[in-house]
Amino acid sequence: MINRIVLPGTAAAWTVIMIILHGERFGINSWFVFPVIWFLGMACIITTGLYFNEKQNRPTDFKVIELTDELTGLNNRRAFFAIARQQMEWGERFSERALVFFIRLNNLGKITEKFGSEERDFALIMAAQALLSSFRGSDIVARYAEDEFIAFLPKSTLGFRDMIASRISKSMEMANHKGAGDYRLSIDIGVAEFDPVAPASLESLIREAELPPPA
């Protein structure tokens, strides 16, 4: 920017000074100064305008932090941990319990082996949509791993566990009814409760809710 703006301005100033001091020696009338000033001034303005236009249209270099799982559209792990921890702090402050649901989609490897990666992706998308329809808008639903999902339910207790699990199962059945291919979507569910009186870490709650690896 300095070179583009200062150099034309410096050139204009030196041209004007030389014309004033030595113009008559070369037969140049001092009135010639004014069109020179105008011409070089316009050059400075145009050059400056081009610079700022170029700068405005230049893409900004910054690191984009992804918070969404690209395939399912759910929150990713980064977003889940950030939001869930905030909710836990809120729950601890106002003595509100919460639940962590850990959900594994069964037989994803077999689906991939038999029907291919596209059908595997379709199964994951269908499962994600079924889960979203099962939880409240205030609940935090995320894809946790390849075939695993997780949800944080603020203002919830273990008394709601069976009702929510039943709702999830019905949503999966509806997904199967819509046509999930030559296979059926099935899940396993684990649950842990956040107690504001004796608050555990989010990692501890996930370990408590986490299901053992399939045999």
C-alpha positions, -999 to +999 in steps of 0.1 A: +000+000+000+028+024+009+045+019-025+012+023-044+001+055-027+033+073-014+054+069-046+029+085-070+024+113-044+062+118-041+066+119-078+039+146-081+055+167-054+089+166-070+075+173-104+057+204-092+089+216-073+111+212-104+086+230-126+084+260-102+122+262-098+135+254-133+104+256-156+113+289-171+148+277-181+132+251-203+104+273-215+077+257-194+050+281-181+042+279-143+005+274-153+016+239-164+018+230-127-020+228-123-027+201-149+003+181-137-011+182-101-045+172-113-032+143-134-009+129-107-035+135-080-060+115-100-034+087-104-030+086-067-068+084-061-073+056-087-044+036-074-056+039-038-091+029-049-079-002-067-058-012-037-087-011-012-110-028-037-085-056-041-080-058-003-118-060+002-122-088-023-092-107-010-102-138+010-093-135+047-070-161+060-084-177+092-090-211+106-125-224+104-136-245+134-160-272+122-189-278+147-211-300+125-207-335+113-206-333+075-225-364+068-254-363+093-257-326+100-256-333+137-232-316+161-197-331+161-178-341+192-162-306+195-195-289+195-210-315+219-183-311+245-184-273+244-222-270+247-227-299+272-200-285+296-218-252+296-251-269+303-234-288+332-221-256+347-256-242+345-271-273+360-247-273+389-254-236+396-292-241+396-293-277+410-307-292+378-301-328+369-293-339+333-290-371+313-264-384+289-276-409+263-250-430+245-265-447+213-248-472+191-261-482+156-258-519+153-243-539+124-230-509+105-199-529+094-221-557+080-242-531+061-211-516+046-197-551+037-229-562+020-243-530+005-214-507+002-204-473+016-232-453+000-258-475+018-238-472+050-239-434+048-277-436+041-282-457+072-262-432+093-283-403+079-316-422+086-304-429+122-294-393+128-328-381+116-346-406+138-326-394+168-333-358+161-370-364+160-368-383+194-352-355+214-363-320+224-350-289+206-331-280+238-312-314+238-277-316+224-275-344+199-242-353+182-224-379+162-197-393+186-179-418+164-183-438+133-214-457+145-220-440+178-242-410+188-245-391+220-271-367+235-271-344+265-305-337+280-306-308+304-333-307+331-339-344+329-337-373+354-335-411+352-373-411+356-375-400+320-350-427+307-375-454+297-399-429+280-371-414+260-356-448+250-391-459+239-394-428+218-360-435+201-370-471+194-403-459+178-384-434+156-361-461+144-390-483+135-405-454+115-372-451+097-373-488+089-408-485+076-398-456+053-374-480+036-339-484+050-331-510+024-327-547+028-318-544+064-332-530+096-318-502+117-313-512+153-296-495+183-283-501+218-287-474+244-267-465+275-277-437+300-260-418+328-273-391+351-256-358+360-261-350+397-255-313+405-249-322+442-220-345+434-211-334+398-190-357+377-171-347+347-186-350+312-160-376+304-170-397+334-206-395+325-198-407+289-178-436+303-207-445+325-232-444+297-209-459+271-217-494+259-192-522+258-178-529+223-198-554+203-187-589+204 
